[in-house]
Amino acid sequence: MSYYAAQVVPGIGIRMNAMVAPLTAVVCAWVLGGMAAPSVAFAGGILGTLIGADLLHLKEIEHLSSGNLSIGGAGVLDGIALCGLFALLLA
């Protein structure tokens, strides 16, 4: 979900709605995680955001002009922080 929700914006970096990753992680962990749902939500939300939003979009970033580009900003970092909060609430 993070891969499809994230988009590369020239001059800003990788932008994503901050609520996509935590809500997806919590719902999937609640359905599939069983007793380990908080741990699954935490790990899945953070790794899913880092891999899906940041790492898989690196090829698109290479094609942009040189300059400053933020990886992990514009909603991605907020989504990672919210994954931890939502996993805590799930516990």
C-alpha positions in Angstrom: 0.0 0.0 0.0 2.8 2.4 0.8 4.4 2.0 -2.6 1.1 2.9 -4.4 0.3 5.8 -1.9 3.7 7.4 -2.2 4.7 9.7 -5.0 7.9 11.5 -5.9 7.5 15.2 -6.0 10.4 17.2 -7.5 12.0 19.6 -5.0 10.2 18.1 -2.1 10.9 14.4 -2.1 8.7 11.4 -1.5 5.2 12.4 -0.4 2.6 10.1 1.2 -0.5 10.5 3.2 0.5 9.8 6.8 -2.5 7.7 7.7 -2.1 5.0 4.9 0.6 3.0 6.5 -0.6 2.8 10.1 -4.2 2.0 9.2 -3.2 -0.7 6.7 -0.8 -2.2 9.2 -3.3 -2.2 12.1 -6.1 -3.7 10.0 -3.9 -6.4 8.5 -2.3 -7.2 11.9 -5.6 -7.4 13.6 -7.0 -9.8 11.0 -3.8 -11.9 10.5 -1.7 -11.4 13.6 -3.6 -13.2 16.4 -1.9 -12.7 19.8 1.1 -11.0 18.2 -1.0 -8.3 16.5 0.8 -5.3 18.1 4.2 -6.6 17.1 3.1 -7.4 13.6 1.5 -4.0 13.2 4.6 -2.2 14.4 7.1 -4.2 12.3 4.8 -4.3 9.2 4.0 -0.6 9.4 7.5 0.6 9.8 9.2 -1.8 7.3 6.3 -1.5 4.8 6.7 2.3 4.9 10.5 2.3 4.6 10.6 -0.3 1.9 7.5 0.6 0.0 7.6 4.3 0.1 11.4 5.0 0.2 13.5 2.2 -1.2 11.2 1.1 -4.1 11.0 4.7 -5.4 14.8 5.2 -5.5 14.9 4.6 -9.3 12.4 7.5 -9.8 14.6 9.8 -7.7 17.7 9.0 -9.8 15.9 10.4 -12.9 15.2 13.8 -11.3 17.5 16.7 -11.6 20.3 17.1 -9.0 19.6 19.0 -5.8 18.2 18.4 -2.4 15.7 15.7 -2.0 14.1 14.5 1.2 13.7 10.8 1.7 11.5 10.0 4.7 9.8 13.4 4.7 6.5 14.9 3.7 4.3 12.3 5.4 6.6 9.3 5.4 8.2 10.1 8.7 4.8 10.9 10.2 3.5 7.6 9.0 6.3 5.8 10.7 5.7 7.5 14.0 2.0 6.9 13.7 2.7 3.1 13.1 4.3 3.0 16.6 1.4 4.8 18.2 -1.3 2.7 16.5 0.6 -0.5 17.5 0.6 0.7 21.0 -3.1 1.4 20.9 -3.7 -2.1 19.5 -1.8 -3.6 22.5 
